[in-house]
Amino acid sequence: MSADQVLGLAAGLGSAAVFGLAAVAQAHAVRRPGFTLDTLRAFVRHAVRDAWIWVVLVAYLVGFVLHAVAIWLLPLYLAQATVAMSLPVTALASRRVAERLDASQWGSVALVSLGLVLLSAGSGSAGDAVSSWWLAGGLWAGLVVLSVLALLAVAPGRLLVLGSGLGALAGLGYAGSALAVRGVGLPVDGPVVWCALAVPSLSLVAFWLYSRAMSVGAVAAASAPMIVGQTFIPAAIGIGLLGDGVREGWGWAVVAGLLVSTYGAVRLARAQARGAARPTRIEV
């Protein structure tokens, strides 16, 4: 690995630690009695007056800056996969919200970690920042589609009632946000501005969906499909369209790493969805 890649990997792992702890704080915040999650507008109106949400947002901002460094210095498939390391952090910290993982579930966490090791071994050089009207237009079209799916998911008789389903939708939003970061660079022109505006827009919808996911399901069960979504989509687009490289002869490690980490995340989500009832609301 080059010095830039080592720095990017360190930044990515740092962001994973911050995101993992912030996820548990977010779960506590949204599970308190009286917290409003029914609509995005109501959520924002309530959240701006909530001290816990501000703590979570500051933590996510720190994590986002570190993650952005990783996105600029690493191939997207590796930068996004480092976020998977937030899962064991979340699993450990989730004891604070009275959730426990059994031996099988810890095995799933180990698979996610192993997948990241394989991805790191096979990673090549990162593609350059790419900004175009096609990218900006695709991001905003994706935001519209995600918003429609979100409204369907939370409507009366909603299509997605499990935290894992809402977590998967949140993952799509965070995937779009990561792609938007790769579209931000110099010189500043129209596409760069629209890509930059897409980052907070997609992140806001994803943050709301993730909050709802954790209000109806276990933290790890909501986090696992979110991590899968925000890893696979940028990985495919990064390699196919944005010039991300793979170490010569190590393509198998990248493929295996994505499959192993994804299997571990899905396995964990299924196990917790089967075994967990609605989380208990707690107060501090």
C-alpha positions, 0 to 999 in steps of 0.5 A, a space after each residue: 500500500 502507498 502512504 496515501 492508501 495507508 492514510 486513507 485506510 486509517 481515516 476509514 477505520 477512524 470513521 468506522 469507530 465514530 459511526 459505530 459509537 454514534 449509531 448506539 447513541 442514535 438508537 438511544 435518542 430515537 427510542 426515548 418516549 415522545 420522540 417523533 419519527 412519523 414523517 421526515 418533517 416532524 423528525 427534523 422539527 423534533 430533532 433540531 430541539 433535541 440535545 442527544 440528536 445534536 451530539 449524534 450529528 456532531 459525531 457523524 460530522 466527524 465521522 463524515 470528514 474522516 470518511 471523505 478522506 478515505 473516499 478520496 484516497 482509497 478505491 470506493 469499494 475499500 473506503 465503503 468496506 471500512 465502514 463495515 468495521 463500525 459493525 463490531 464497534 456497534 455490537 460492543 457498544 450496543 450493550 449500553 441499550 441492553 442488546 447482546 450478541 450470541 456466539 453465532 452473531 459474533 461469528 457474523 461480525 468476524 466474517 465482516 472483519 475478514 471481508 475487510 482484510 481481503 478487500 484491503 489485500 486486493 485494493 489498487 489505486 483510487 480513481 480521480 474525483 469525477 464530476 459530470 452532469 450525468 453523475 449529478 443528475 443520477 444522484 438527484 434522480 436517486 434521491 427522488 426514488 429513495 424519497 418515494 420508497 421511504 414514503 411507501 415504507 413508513 405509510 399506514 400498512 407500510 411495505 417495509 415494517 422490519 428494521 432491516 428493511 428500513 436499514 437497507 433503504 438507509 444504505 442506499 441513501 448513504 451509498 449515494 452520498 458516498 458517490 456524491 463525495 467523489 463528484 466534489 473536486 476542483 475546479 468548482 462548476 455546476 456539476 460539482 455544486 449539485 454533487 455537493 448539495 446531494 451529499 447532505 440531501 441524501 444523508 438527511 433521508 438516510 439518517 431519518 430512515 436509519 433512525 426509524 430502523 433502530 426504533 423498530 429493530 435491534 441496532 446491529 440488525 438495522 446496521 448490517 443491511 445498511 452497511 451492505 447497501 452502502 458498500 456494494 453499490 459504490 463498489 460496483 460503480 467505482 470499479 465500473 465507472 470511476 476508475 478504481 483499481 484492483 491489485 494485479 492478480 488480486 481480483 479474487 480477494 476483492 470479490 471474496 471480500 465483498 461476498 464474505 463481508 456481505 454474507 456476515 452482515 446479512 447473517 447477523 441481520 437475519 439472526 437478530 430479526 428472528 430473535 429480537 422483539 421490539 427494543 425496550 425504550 430506556 432513559 438516562 
